[in-house]
Amino acid sequence: MPQKTPQRPSRAKNGTPKSRAKAKPPQAVDQDPANRPGVPMETAPKPLAGARVPIALQHAEVPVFKHAGRKEMPPVFGTAQPPKGLSGWIRKAAYAKPDHKPGHWMLLLLADRVDVWEHRLRRSLPWAAPSAAVLVAGLMWRARRA
């Protein structure tokens, strides 16, 4: 059976023995309220000096979708890109479903893809329509010659 070696008491750098019992800092509940970390959360929030009065609620002239779980809209929200076209109809259908259903998110993803294609068609319309007219006129001319 191996023998244990006697342990020497640990010593500080100055040669005096270290005390094993350390003084514990007082718990957060026992501290002075000025030093307690939870005290700011226990008091009512006050606006900072120089802060504006509470934000007035924004009113929108365009349709804005909100999640079913949200009782009211935040004070400020985006209205720069209102829903329009086929993608707007798809978004409207998506927000009719609850957030926790996968169909809600899949419809939103589909609406994003449809919105991209709508934008591409809208962007190409100024040159595609005249090009198509020239192409049809050329085919008609060729059909008459033959």
C-alpha positions in Angstrom: 0.0 0.0 0.0 1.5 3.4 -1.0 2.3 5.7 1.8 1.0 9.3 1.8 3.4 12.1 2.0 2.6 14.7 4.5 1.3 17.9 3.0 3.0 21.1 3.9 0.9 24.1 4.6 1.1 26.5 1.6 2.8 29.7 2.3 2.5 33.2 0.8 5.4 34.9 -0.9 6.4 36.6 2.3 6.7 33.2 4.1 3.6 33.4 6.3 1.0 30.6 6.0 -2.0 31.3 3.8 -5.3 31.2 5.6 -7.7 28.8 4.0 -10.9 30.5 4.9 -11.4 33.5 2.6 -13.8 36.3 3.5 -16.9 35.9 1.2 -18.3 39.1 -0.3 -21.9 39.8 0.8 -24.6 38.4 -1.4 -26.4 40.7 -3.9 -29.5 40.8 -1.8 -27.6 41.8 1.3 -25.7 44.6 -0.4 -26.4 48.3 -0.2 -29.2 49.1 -2.8 -26.8 51.6 -4.4 -24.4 48.7 -5.2 -26.9 46.0 -6.1 -27.0 45.0 -9.7 -30.7 44.3 -9.8 -31.8 47.6 -8.4 -32.1 49.4 -11.8 -34.6 46.7 -12.9 -36.6 47.1 -9.6 -37.3 50.8 -10.2 -39.6 52.3 -12.7 -37.7 53.4 -15.9 -37.2 57.1 -16.3 -36.3 58.9 -19.5 -32.8 60.3 -19.7 -32.3 64.0 -19.3 -32.8 65.6 -22.7 -34.7 62.6 -24.1 -37.8 63.4 -26.2 -41.3 62.6 -25.1 -42.6 59.1 -26.0 -42.8 58.5 -29.7 -46.1 59.1 -31.4 -47.6 56.1 -33.1 -47.1 56.0 -36.9 -50.1 55.8 -39.1 -49.8 54.0 -42.5 -51.8 54.8 -45.7 -50.6 51.5 -47.2 -51.4 48.0 -45.9 -49.0 46.7 -43.4 -49.1 43.1 -42.3 -48.6 42.1 -38.6 -48.1 38.8 -37.0 -51.1 37.3 -35.3 -49.4 37.2 -31.9 -48.7 40.9 -31.8 -51.4 43.0 -30.2 -50.3 46.3 -31.6 -47.7 47.5 -34.0 -44.4 49.1 -32.8 -44.2 52.9 -32.8 -42.3 52.9 -36.0 -42.4 50.4 -38.9 -41.5 50.3 -42.6 -43.9 51.4 -45.3 -41.4 52.0 -48.1 -42.2 48.8 -50.0 -46.0 48.2 -49.7 -47.2 44.7 -50.8 -48.4 44.7 -54.4 -49.1 42.3 -57.2 -49.1 38.5 -56.9 -46.4 38.6 -54.2 -48.6 40.9 -52.1 -51.5 38.4 -52.3 -49.1 35.6 -51.3 -47.9 37.6 -48.3 -51.5 38.4 -47.3 -52.1 34.6 -47.3 -49.0 34.0 -45.3 -49.9 36.4 -42.5 -53.3 34.7 -42.2 -51.4 31.7 -40.9 -49.9 31.5 -37.4 -46.1 32.1 -37.1 -45.3 28.7 -35.8 -46.7 26.9 -38.9 -44.1 26.1 -41.6 -46.6 27.1 -44.3 -46.4 30.7 -43.0 -42.6 30.9 -43.6 -42.8 28.9 -46.9 -45.4 31.3 -48.3 -43.2 34.3 -47.3 -40.2 32.7 -49.1 -42.4 32.0 -52.1 -43.6 35.7 -52.0 -40.0 36.8 -52.0 -39.2 34.7 -55.1 -42.3 35.9 -56.9 -41.4 39.5 -56.0 -38.0 39.1 -57.7 -39.6 37.8 -60.9 -42.2 40.6 -60.9 -39.3 43.1 -60.6 -37.4 41.5 -63.5 -40.5 41.6 -65.7 -41.2 45.2 -64.7 -37.6 46.2 -65.5 -37.5 44.4 -68.8 -40.9 45.7 -70.0 -39.6 48.9 -71.6 -37.3 47.1 -74.0 -39.1 43.7 -74.3 -42.4 45.1 -75.6 -40.9 47.1 -78.5 -38.6 44.1 -79.3 -41.6 41.8 -79.3 -43.5 44.2 -81.6 -40.5 44.3 -84.0 -40.2 40.5 -83.9 -43.9 40.0 -84.7 -43.7 42.6 -87.6 -40.7 40.8 -89.0 -42.5 37.4 -88.8 -45.6 38.8 -90.5 -43.4 40.4 -93.3 -41.6 37.1 -93.9 -45.0 35.2 -94.0 -46.3 37.6 -96.7 -43.2 37.2 -98.8 -43.3 33.4 -98.8 
